[in-house]
Amino acid sequence: MYAGHWLGAHGGVAILASLLAGLAAFLGHVFPVWLGFKGGKGVATYIGVLLGAAWKLALVFCGVWLLTAVVTRYSSLSALVAAITVPVAAWFIDSPAIALLAAILSLLLIWKHDANIRRLLAGDEPRIGSAKKA
């Protein structure tokens, strides 16, 4: 993806190809065929896509995640807050194309965190460092 993005300086088709490759990597992680389309929630892959597409946005994601985690001690809430922040930051830091990709990834990430959101609202989401419930 990074190579396609770098080559994109020489043509819009390469930029589009790299963004689509990032989207495909994210979708492949979140909906893996070999696991019956049930996979991870995509946070690490989102950060990897950002590293390839716009490293400054990866720093934004990680910084917002870390700040939220320190304040709330909820990993899932931290990921959700970072996912909401990144598309807005992308609009100002990078380009509309990156902002659109970030928005798509963020919407999918939020959708995949549905159970976490329900547990957060109910007060049942475990905090970072807490003992797991049996």
CYANA upper distance limits for C-alpha pairs under 8 A (distance plus 0.5 A):
  1 MET  CA      5 HIS  CA      6.68
  1 MET  CA     18 SER  CA      5.26
  1 MET  CA     19 LEU  CA      7.77
  1 MET  CA     21 ALA  CA      6.55
  1 MET  CA     22 GLY  CA      6.80
  1 MET  CA     49 VAL  CA      8.26
  1 MET  CA     52 GLY  CA      6.35
  1 MET  CA     53 ALA  CA      7.68
  2 TYR  CA      6 TRP  CA      6.53
  2 TYR  CA     18 SER  CA      7.57
  2 TYR  CA     52 GLY  CA      4.96
  2 TYR  CA     53 ALA  CA      6.78
  3 ALA  CA      7 LEU  CA      6.53
  3 ALA  CA     18 SER  CA      8.25
  4 GLY  CA      8 GLY  CA      6.48
  4 GLY  CA     14 ALA  CA      5.79
  4 GLY  CA     15 ILE  CA      6.64
  4 GLY  CA     17 ALA  CA      7.15
  4 GLY  CA     18 SER  CA      5.28
  5 HIS  CA      9 ALA  CA      7.81
  5 HIS  CA     14 ALA  CA      6.95
  5 HIS  CA     15 ILE  CA      5.56
  5 HIS  CA     18 SER  CA      5.93
  5 HIS  CA     19 LEU  CA      8.17
  5 HIS  CA     52 GLY  CA      7.94
  5 HIS  CA     53 ALA  CA      6.84
  6 TRP  CA     15 ILE  CA      8.41
  7 LEU  CA     11 GLY  CA      7.57
  7 LEU  CA     14 ALA  CA      6.54
  7 LEU  CA     15 ILE  CA      7.81
  8 GLY  CA     12 GLY  CA      6.18
  8 GLY  CA     13 VAL  CA      7.44
  8 GLY  CA     14 ALA  CA      5.04
  8 GLY  CA     15 ILE  CA      4.87
  8 GLY  CA     16 LEU  CA      8.45
  9 ALA  CA     15 ILE  CA      8.17
 10 HIS  CA     14 ALA  CA      8.25
 11 GLY  CA     15 ILE  CA      7.51
 12 GLY  CA     16 LEU  CA      6.77
 13 VAL  CA     17 ALA  CA      6.57
 14 ALA  CA     18 SER  CA      6.60
 15 ILE  CA     19 LEU  CA      6.75
 16 LEU  CA     20 LEU  CA      6.63
 17 ALA  CA     21 ALA  CA      6.58
 18 SER  CA     22 GLY  CA      6.75
 18 SER  CA     53 ALA  CA      8.17
 19 LEU  CA     23 LEU  CA      6.77
 19 LEU  CA     53 ALA  CA      7.69
 19 LEU  CA     98 ILE  CA      8.11
 19 LEU  CA    101 LEU  CA      7.49
 20 LEU  CA     24 ALA  CA      6.55
 21 ALA  CA     25 ALA  CA      6.62
 22 GLY  CA     26 PHE  CA      6.76
 22 GLY  CA     49 VAL  CA      5.83
 22 GLY  CA     53 ALA  CA      8.40
 23 LEU  CA     27 LEU  CA      6.62
 23 LEU  CA     49 VAL  CA      8.35
 23 LEU  CA    101 LEU  CA      7.80
 23 LEU  CA    105 LEU  CA      7.87
 24 ALA  CA     28 GLY  CA      6.39
 25 ALA  CA     29 HIS  CA      6.76
 25 ALA  CA     45 THR  CA      7.90
 25 ALA  CA     49 VAL  CA      8.34
 26 PHE  CA     30 VAL  CA      6.70
 26 PHE  CA     42 GLY  CA      6.90
 26 PHE  CA     45 THR  CA      6.27
 26 PHE  CA     46 TYR  CA      7.00
 26 PHE  CA     49 VAL  CA      8.05
 26 PHE  CA    105 LEU  CA      8.05
 27 LEU  CA     31 PHE  CA      6.13
 27 LEU  CA     32 PRO  CA      8.09
 28 GLY  CA     32 PRO  CA      5.53
 28 GLY  CA     33 VAL  CA      8.09
 29 HIS  CA     39 GLY  CA      6.75
 29 HIS  CA     40 GLY  CA      6.86
 29 HIS  CA     42 GLY  CA      6.99
 29 HIS  CA     45 THR  CA      7.66
 30 VAL  CA     37 PHE  CA      7.94
 30 VAL  CA     38 LYS  CA      7.27
 30 VAL  CA     39 GLY  CA      5.28
 30 VAL  CA     40 GLY  CA      5.51
 30 VAL  CA     41 LYS  CA      6.20
 30 VAL  CA     42 GLY  CA      6.08
 31 PHE  CA     35 LEU  CA      8.31
 31 PHE  CA     36 GLY  CA      8.15
 31 PHE  CA     37 PHE  CA      4.56
 31 PHE  CA     38 LYS  CA      5.76
 31 PHE  CA     39 GLY  CA      5.88
 31 PHE  CA     40 GLY  CA      8.22
 32 PRO  CA     36 GLY  CA      7.16
 32 PRO  CA     37 PHE  CA      5.22
 32 PRO  CA     38 LYS  CA      6.75
 32 PRO  CA     39 GLY  CA      6.41
 33 VAL  CA     37 PHE  CA      5.51
 33 VAL  CA     38 LYS  CA      8.46
 35 LEU  CA     39 GLY  CA      7.25
 41 LYS  CA    109 LEU  CA      6.66
 41 LYS  CA    112 LYS  CA      6.15
 41 LYS  CA    113 HIS  CA      7.31
 42 GLY  CA     46 TYR  CA      6.31
 42 GLY  CA    109 LEU  CA      6.75
 43 VAL  CA     47 ILE  CA      6.88
 43 VAL  CA     79 ALA  CA      7.37
 43 VAL  CA    109 LEU  CA      7.67
 44 ALA  CA     48 GLY  CA      6.76
 45 THR  CA     49 VAL  CA      6.62
 46 TYR  CA     50 LEU  CA      6.71
 46 TYR  CA    105 LEU  CA      7.47
 47 ILE  CA     51 LEU  CA      6.64
 47 ILE  CA     58 ALA  CA      6.06
 47 ILE  CA     61 PHE  CA      7.75
 47 ILE  CA     62 CYS  CA      8.37
 48 GLY  CA     52 GLY  CA      6.95
 48 GLY  CA     58 ALA  CA      8.26
 49 VAL  CA     53 ALA  CA      6.56
 50 LEU  CA     54 ALA  CA      5.72
 50 LEU  CA     55 TRP  CA      6.29
 50 LEU  CA     57 LEU  CA      6.62
 50 LEU  CA     58 ALA  CA      5.55
 51 LEU  CA     55 TRP  CA      4.79
 51 LEU  CA     56 LYS  CA      8.25
 51 LEU  CA     57 LEU  CA      8.08
 51 LEU  CA     58 ALA  CA      6.02
 53 ALA  CA     98 ILE  CA      7.85
 54 ALA  CA     58 ALA  CA      7.36
 54 ALA  CA     94 ASP  CA      7.72
 54 ALA  CA     98 ILE  CA      8.17
 55 TRP  CA     59 LEU  CA      7.01
 56 LYS  CA     60 VAL  CA      6.87
 56 LYS  CA     93 ILE  CA      8.39
 57 LEU  CA     61 PHE  CA      6.60
 57 LEU  CA     86 VAL  CA      6.97
 57 LEU  CA     89 ALA  CA      7.72
 57 LEU  CA     90 ALA  CA      7.12
 57 LEU  CA     93 ILE  CA      8.29
 58 ALA  CA     62 CYS  CA      6.64
 59 LEU  CA     63 GLY  CA      6.34
 60 VAL  CA     64 VAL  CA      6.50
 60 VAL  CA     82 ALA  CA      8.20
 60 VAL  CA     86 VAL  CA      7.26
 60 VAL  CA     89 ALA  CA      8.28
 61 PHE  CA     65 TRP  CA      6.50
 61 PHE  CA     82 ALA  CA      5.56
 61 PHE  CA     83 ALA  CA      7.55
 61 PHE  CA     85 THR  CA      7.96
 61 PHE  CA     86 VAL  CA      6.63
 62 CYS  CA     66 LEU  CA      6.48
 62 CYS  CA     82 ALA  CA      7.97
 63 GLY  CA     67 LEU  CA      6.61
 64 VAL  CA     68 THR  CA      6.51
 64 VAL  CA     78 SER  CA      7.71
 64 VAL  CA     81 VAL  CA      7.68
 64 VAL  CA     82 ALA  CA      5.80
 64 VAL  CA     85 THR  CA      8.29
 65 TRP  CA     69 ALA  CA      6.46
 65 TRP  CA     75 SER  CA      8.35
 65 TRP  CA     78 SER  CA      5.10
 65 TRP  CA     79 ALA  CA      6.27
 65 TRP  CA     81 VAL  CA      7.58
 65 TRP  CA     82 ALA  CA      5.95
 66 LEU  CA     70 VAL  CA      6.59
 66 LEU  CA     78 SER  CA      7.68
 67 LEU  CA     71 VAL  CA      6.77
 67 LEU  CA     78 SER  CA      8.42
 68 THR  CA     72 THR  CA      6.35
 68 THR  CA     73 ARG  CA      7.86
 68 THR  CA     74 TYR  CA      8.21
 68 THR  CA     77 LEU  CA      7.99
 68 THR  CA     78 SER  CA      5.54
 68 THR  CA     81 VAL  CA      7.99
 69 ALA  CA     73 ARG  CA      5.06
 69 ALA  CA     74 TYR  CA      6.11
 69 ALA  CA     75 SER  CA      6.45
 69 ALA  CA     77 LEU  CA      8.24
 69 ALA  CA     78 SER  CA      5.94
 69 ALA  CA    128 ILE  CA      8.34
 72 THR  CA    127 ARG  CA      8.44
 73 ARG  CA    127 ARG  CA      5.66
 73 ARG  CA    128 ILE  CA      5.52
 73 ARG  CA    129 GLY  CA      8.38
 74 TYR  CA     78 SER  CA      6.64
 74 TYR  CA    125 GLU  CA      8.08
 74 TYR  CA    126 PRO  CA      7.57
 74 TYR  CA    127 ARG  CA      5.32
 74 TYR  CA    128 ILE  CA      6.24
 75 SER  CA     79 ALA  CA      6.81
 75 SER  CA    127 ARG  CA      7.62
 75 SER  CA    128 ILE  CA      6.88
 76 SER  CA     80 LEU  CA      6.74
 76 SER  CA    113 HIS  CA      7.96
 76 SER  CA    116 ASN  CA      6.98
 76 SER  CA    117 ILE  CA      8.45
 77 LEU  CA     81 VAL  CA      6.58
 77 LEU  CA    117 ILE  CA      8.34
 77 LEU  CA    120 LEU  CA      8.30
 78 SER  CA     82 ALA  CA      6.63
 79 ALA  CA     83 ALA  CA      6.50
 80 LEU  CA     84 ILE  CA      6.74
 80 LEU  CA    109 LEU  CA      8.18
 80 LEU  CA    110 ILE  CA      6.79
 81 VAL  CA     85 THR  CA      6.69
 82 ALA  CA     86 VAL  CA      6.60
 83 ALA  CA     87 PRO  CA      7.85
 83 ALA  CA    102 ALA  CA      8.49
 83 ALA  CA    106 SER  CA      5.49
 83 ALA  CA    109 LEU  CA      7.91
 83 ALA  CA    110 ILE  CA      8.09
 84 ILE  CA     88 VAL  CA      7.91
 84 ILE  CA    106 SER  CA      7.02
 85 THR  CA     89 ALA  CA      6.70
 86 VAL  CA     90 ALA  CA      6.38
 86 VAL  CA     99 ALA  CA      8.37
 86 VAL  CA    102 ALA  CA      7.09
 86 VAL  CA    103 ALA  CA      8.39
 87 PRO  CA     91 TRP  CA      6.85
 87 PRO  CA     98 ILE  CA      8.43
 87 PRO  CA     99 ALA  CA      5.36
 87 PRO  CA    100 LEU  CA      7.63
 87 PRO  CA    101 LEU  CA      8.50
 87 PRO  CA    102 ALA  CA      5.48
 87 PRO  CA    103 ALA  CA      5.65
 87 PRO  CA    106 SER  CA      8.09
 88 VAL  CA     92 PHE  CA      7.43
 88 VAL  CA     99 ALA  CA      7.55
 89 ALA  CA     93 ILE  CA      6.35
 89 ALA  CA     94 ASP  CA      8.46
 89 ALA  CA     99 ALA  CA      8.34
 90 ALA  CA     94 ASP  CA      5.60
 90 ALA  CA     95 SER  CA      6.94
 90 ALA  CA     96 PRO  CA      7.91
 90 ALA  CA     98 ILE  CA      6.81
 90 ALA  CA     99 ALA  CA      5.24
 90 ALA  CA    102 ALA  CA      7.88
 91 TRP  CA     95 SER  CA      6.27
 91 TRP  CA     96 PRO  CA      6.20
 91 TRP  CA     98 ILE  CA      8.14
 91 TRP  CA     99 ALA  CA      5.70
 94 ASP  CA     98 ILE  CA      7.11
 94 ASP  CA     99 ALA  CA      7.93
 95 SER  CA     99 ALA  CA      6.67
 96 PRO  CA    100 LEU  CA      6.52
 97 ALA  CA    101 LEU  CA      6.82
 98 ILE  CA    102 ALA  CA      6.54
 99 ALA  CA    103 ALA  CA      6.53
100 LEU  CA    104 ILE  CA      6.74
101 LEU  CA    105 LEU  CA      6.69
102 ALA  CA    106 SER  CA      6.39
103 ALA  CA    107 LEU  CA      6.60
104 ILE  CA    108 LEU  CA      6.83
105 LEU  CA    109 LEU  CA      6.55
106 SER  CA    110 ILE  CA      6.53
107 LEU  CA    111 TRP  CA      6.61
108 LEU  CA    112 LYS  CA      6.65
109 LEU  CA    113 HIS  CA      6.81
110 ILE  CA    114 ASP  CA      7.24
113 HIS  CA    117 ILE  CA      6.64
114 ASP  CA    118 ARG  CA      6.79
115 ALA  CA    119 ARG  CA      6.74
116 ASN  CA    120 LEU  CA      6.54
116 ASN  CA    125 GLU  CA      7.16
117 ILE  CA    121 LEU  CA      6.69
118 ARG  CA    122 ALA  CA      6.66
119 ARG  CA    123 GLY  CA      6.40
119 ARG  CA    124 ASP  CA      5.29
119 ARG  CA    125 GLU  CA      5.30
120 LEU  CA    124 ASP  CA      6.52
120 LEU  CA    125 GLU  CA      5.56
126 PRO  CA    130 SER  CA      6.96
126 PRO  CA    131 ALA  CA      8.44
126 PRO  CA    132 LYS  CA      7.55
